[in-house]
Amino acid sequence: QVQLVESGGGLVQVGGSLRLSCAASGRTFKYYNMAWFRQAPGKEREFVAAIIWIGSSTYYEDSVKGRFTISRDNAKNTLYLEMNTPKPEDTAVYYCAASPRSELRVRASYDYWGQGTQVTVSS
């Protein structure tokens, strides 16, 4: 079992930057594919980015490609999301999630979720 705790959310201005972290418990973190999802008010939770267990491949939703970077440090049991040049439409609660499956863009693939961290982008 994996427990996930996000941190690093807050208020950021357009053109700024923010780094989210997701601390995982358990020695099995390094064997899980990991992802960030987000949910804006009144909307479905949507895929943002994913990284496979070994860290050699990453995947992004089109609207964040080139602006956000997902990474992981398996020695520290931590997942990151670097958010550069955020836009107001990036405002949402951001969740990290862990999956043993290969369908990385599919919400149902993920067995473990954090509680979320709020990101608000102001213009």
Backbone bond lengths (Angstrom), bond angles and torsions (degrees), N, CA, C in turn:
res aa  C-N    CA-C-N  psi(-1)  N-CA   C-N-CA  omega(-1)  CA-C   N-CA-C  phi
1 Q - - - 1.456 - - 1.513 109.86 -
2 V 1.310 116.06 146.86 1.459 122.13 -178.91 1.520 108.72 -124.70
3 Q 1.315 116.11 130.70 1.466 121.17 172.95 1.519 108.78 -108.28
4 L 1.319 116.17 135.38 1.454 122.03 -173.29 1.524 110.78 -122.43
5 V 1.329 116.06 135.34 1.464 121.10 178.86 1.519 108.79 -132.92
6 E 1.342 115.94 116.59 1.458 120.93 179.06 1.524 111.05 -86.78
7 S 1.334 115.46 154.52 1.457 121.93 173.87 1.520 108.90 -155.34
8 G 1.332 115.72 169.30 1.457 120.60 175.86 1.510 115.38 99.59
9 G 1.319 117.38 -3.98 1.452 119.55 178.28 1.523 111.37 -70.71
10 G 1.329 115.54 169.57 1.461 120.24 178.86 1.507 110.63 159.27
11 L 1.321 114.14 -159.99 1.460 121.51 -179.82 1.523 109.23 -97.18
12 V 1.328 116.35 130.43 1.455 121.22 179.35 1.523 108.23 -137.60
13 Q 1.308 116.02 146.45 1.459 120.34 179.96 1.528 110.75 -88.75
14 V 1.297 114.62 153.58 1.462 120.17 173.59 1.526 108.44 -53.52
15 G 1.337 115.91 132.93 1.451 120.80 -178.91 1.503 114.69 88.45
16 G 1.327 116.53 -5.70 1.455 120.28 179.08 1.512 111.42 -86.78
17 S 1.325 115.67 -155.02 1.461 120.05 176.71 1.515 109.21 -151.73
18 L 1.321 114.75 157.60 1.459 121.72 -178.77 1.519 107.31 -153.23
19 R 1.327 116.76 143.54 1.455 120.14 175.94 1.523 109.76 -120.85
20 L 1.301 115.45 122.47 1.454 122.09 174.72 1.519 109.48 -93.83
21 S 1.323 114.94 145.78 1.461 121.02 176.07 1.519 109.23 -125.26
22 C 1.309 114.93 152.77 1.460 121.29 176.59 1.529 106.97 -136.82
23 A 1.315 115.31 109.03 1.458 120.90 -179.97 1.524 109.70 -90.27
24 A 1.321 115.41 130.24 1.464 120.64 -177.53 1.520 110.65 -112.62
25 S 1.308 115.18 142.29 1.460 120.30 174.78 1.517 108.39 -97.97
26 G 1.306 116.90 157.36 1.454 120.05 176.49 1.511 112.76 97.36
27 R 1.331 114.88 147.32 1.458 119.73 -177.71 1.507 113.17 -81.48
28 T 1.345 117.38 -3.96 1.458 119.99 -176.89 1.520 113.33 -93.68
29 F 1.346 117.29 1.85 1.472 120.25 -178.49 1.518 110.81 -51.10
30 K 1.300 117.93 -42.94 1.466 120.95 -172.39 1.520 112.73 -66.74
31 Y 1.325 118.05 -12.69 1.463 120.64 179.79 1.524 112.96 -96.10
32 Y 1.332 117.49 -2.04 1.455 121.41 -177.74 1.521 111.55 -100.64
33 N 1.324 114.67 140.87 1.458 119.79 164.92 1.524 107.48 -74.18
34 M 1.329 116.38 142.13 1.458 120.64 -174.04 1.526 110.95 -125.08
35 A 1.316 115.62 154.33 1.466 119.41 -179.32 1.518 111.02 -150.66
36 W 1.317 113.82 162.76 1.458 123.08 168.38 1.521 107.85 -113.60
37 F 1.310 115.69 133.13 1.448 123.63 170.85 1.533 107.37 -120.43
38 R 1.316 116.04 166.26 1.464 119.13 176.06 1.521 109.65 -145.09
39 Q 1.322 114.17 155.63 1.460 120.04 179.70 1.515 109.55 -139.98
40 A 1.322 115.29 117.27 1.461 121.64 176.37 1.526 108.78 -91.27
41 P 1.319 117.63 158.27 1.472 120.32 -179.42 1.519 112.30 -55.52
42 G 1.317 116.36 129.16 1.448 121.24 177.60 1.518 115.28 77.75
43 K 1.337 116.34 6.49 1.470 119.71 -177.66 1.523 110.63 -122.10
44 E 1.343 114.69 163.82 1.455 120.24 176.21 1.527 110.68 -73.71
45 R 1.319 115.39 155.33 1.464 119.20 174.31 1.534 107.79 -70.35
46 E 1.334 116.25 131.52 1.453 119.93 -174.28 1.523 111.78 -125.94
47 F 1.322 113.95 152.39 1.460 121.82 178.27 1.524 110.81 -67.70
48 V 1.343 116.41 139.08 1.452 121.84 176.27 1.530 110.90 -115.15
49 A 1.335 116.02 -54.57 1.465 120.27 -176.52 1.519 109.05 -161.37
50 A 1.341 115.34 155.13 1.458 120.71 178.61 1.516 110.28 -144.26
51 I 1.333 115.10 157.06 1.454 121.60 179.28 1.526 107.63 -142.53
52 I 1.330 116.11 135.50 1.454 118.05 -177.80 1.530 110.28 -75.63
53 W 1.320 115.89 168.06 1.460 121.47 -169.89 1.524 112.97 -58.10
54 I 1.329 117.58 -35.23 1.450 120.11 -176.62 1.533 111.03 -87.52
55 G 1.330 116.60 -10.08 1.459 121.21 175.10 1.516 115.29 84.82
56 S 1.302 118.08 4.16 1.461 120.12 -174.65 1.518 113.87 -86.32
57 S 1.323 118.10 -12.66 1.466 120.90 179.56 1.526 110.09 -133.17
58 T 1.323 115.10 138.84 1.459 121.50 178.43 1.525 109.79 -130.15
59 Y 1.333 115.38 156.63 1.456 122.23 -176.54 1.525 107.81 -140.34
60 Y 1.344 115.47 143.25 1.459 119.56 -176.36 1.522 111.56 -136.13
61 E 1.308 114.25 148.96 1.461 120.61 168.71 1.527 106.92 -70.95
62 D 1.312 116.70 144.41 1.462 120.48 -170.78 1.526 113.86 -56.64
63 S 1.328 118.00 -37.39 1.470 119.72 -173.94 1.527 113.03 -71.77
64 V 1.337 117.95 -16.09 1.466 119.68 -179.43 1.521 111.96 -108.38
65 K 1.315 116.83 -7.00 1.461 120.83 -177.84 1.528 109.69 -59.87
66 G 1.332 115.79 131.08 1.453 120.50 -178.69 1.519 114.04 88.10
67 R 1.347 117.35 -12.80 1.475 120.78 179.38 1.525 111.38 -113.64
68 F 1.319 117.15 -36.51 1.462 122.05 -178.50 1.530 109.33 -106.91
69 T 1.333 115.65 149.11 1.460 121.57 176.77 1.520 109.39 -133.03
70 I 1.326 116.09 124.50 1.458 121.05 175.69 1.526 108.40 -98.67
71 S 1.329 115.44 140.43 1.463 120.10 177.93 1.528 108.10 -151.62
72 R 1.321 115.42 169.14 1.450 119.86 179.67 1.520 109.29 -147.54
73 D 1.328 114.52 151.87 1.454 122.28 174.55 1.520 106.36 -125.11
74 N 1.317 115.89 99.52 1.466 119.75 -175.71 1.529 112.26 -67.67
75 A 1.318 116.93 -25.82 1.466 119.74 177.67 1.525 111.06 -69.24
76 K 1.335 116.30 -28.16 1.466 121.66 -179.84 1.527 112.37 -103.00
77 N 1.324 117.06 2.39 1.468 120.86 -178.45 1.531 111.37 52.97
78 T 1.321 116.24 44.57 1.460 120.01 -174.75 1.523 111.87 -134.33
79 L 1.319 114.38 138.46 1.455 123.71 175.22 1.522 108.29 -109.66
80 Y 1.322 116.75 145.80 1.465 120.76 -178.26 1.531 110.70 -129.02
81 L 1.326 114.42 155.97 1.458 121.04 168.49 1.523 107.18 -137.91
82 E 1.310 116.12 111.02 1.457 121.82 176.62 1.522 107.30 -89.78
83 M 1.343 115.21 120.69 1.460 120.95 -177.91 1.519 108.39 -109.47
84 N 1.322 116.91 110.38 1.462 121.97 177.92 1.521 110.06 -110.06
85 T 1.313 116.00 149.41 1.465 123.47 -177.42 1.523 111.94 41.87
86 P 1.335 116.85 56.11 1.463 118.99 179.96 1.524 111.24 -66.40
87 K 1.327 114.84 157.58 1.447 122.23 -179.86 1.532 108.96 -120.11
88 P 1.322 118.13 159.51 1.469 119.02 178.59 1.525 113.03 -54.76
89 E 1.317 117.65 -32.61 1.476 120.79 179.96 1.527 112.98 -71.60
90 D 1.329 117.60 -6.08 1.466 121.17 173.90 1.533 111.49 -84.34
91 T 1.317 117.54 -6.09 1.459 121.48 179.00 1.527 110.31 -62.32
92 A 1.329 115.38 123.97 1.464 120.63 -176.39 1.523 108.93 -177.83
93 V 1.323 115.38 171.42 1.463 120.70 166.43 1.530 106.34 -88.03
94 Y 1.325 115.67 128.30 1.456 121.60 -177.85 1.535 109.65 -103.16
95 Y 1.330 115.20 132.12 1.453 122.34 -178.30 1.521 110.07 -120.32
96 C 1.326 116.42 139.69 1.451 118.58 168.42 1.525 107.91 -99.14
97 A 1.338 115.18 154.77 1.451 120.43 -175.47 1.517 109.72 -149.32
98 A 1.329 115.60 153.00 1.461 122.54 -178.45 1.521 110.45 -122.83
99 S 1.337 115.09 139.55 1.466 120.13 -177.34 1.523 111.36 -142.40
100 P 1.344 116.60 140.01 1.468 120.26 172.30 1.526 112.10 -90.32
101 R 1.326 117.08 1.87 1.458 122.55 -174.33 1.518 112.08 -103.45
102 S 1.325 115.45 170.71 1.465 120.06 -174.43 1.521 114.23 -99.78
103 E 1.352 117.45 -8.25 1.470 119.34 180.00 1.526 108.20 -83.31
104 L 1.295 117.31 81.54 1.453 121.80 -165.65 1.519 114.05 -73.44
105 R 1.318 118.27 -23.18 1.461 120.75 -177.92 1.525 112.76 -89.52
106 V 1.320 116.19 -2.75 1.461 121.27 -173.83 1.518 110.35 -99.80
107 R 1.324 116.12 121.01 1.465 121.29 -177.24 1.525 111.88 -56.52
108 A 1.321 117.03 -39.43 1.464 121.32 -176.38 1.531 112.97 -67.27
109 S 1.323 117.80 -12.76 1.463 120.94 179.31 1.521 112.79 -73.41
110 Y 1.323 116.54 -16.71 1.463 121.35 -169.94 1.521 111.45 -97.02
111 D 1.337 114.61 127.45 1.457 120.95 -177.09 1.524 113.11 -91.68
112 Y 1.314 117.19 -27.66 1.461 120.48 -173.34 1.522 109.75 -127.07
113 W 1.342 114.89 138.38 1.457 122.09 -176.37 1.525 110.50 -133.97
114 G 1.328 115.40 146.90 1.450 119.69 170.48 1.517 110.49 -84.00
115 Q 1.330 116.09 -178.57 1.462 121.09 -177.00 1.525 112.29 -86.40
116 G 1.323 116.74 -13.02 1.459 120.71 177.31 1.512 113.50 97.56
117 T 1.316 116.15 153.03 1.456 122.88 175.01 1.522 108.75 -137.15
118 Q 1.325 116.23 133.88 1.467 121.09 -174.98 1.524 110.62 -80.13
119 V 1.322 115.18 132.46 1.463 122.02 172.40 1.522 107.51 -121.34
120 T 1.319 115.52 125.28 1.460 121.14 178.44 1.514 108.59 -122.77
121 V 1.330 115.71 123.50 1.458 121.34 -179.48 1.520 108.39 -106.31
122 S 1.312 116.38 120.39 1.464 120.70 -177.43 1.515 110.07 -105.78
123 S 1.327 114.90 146.89 1.451 120.49 178.62 1.527 110.52 -104.25
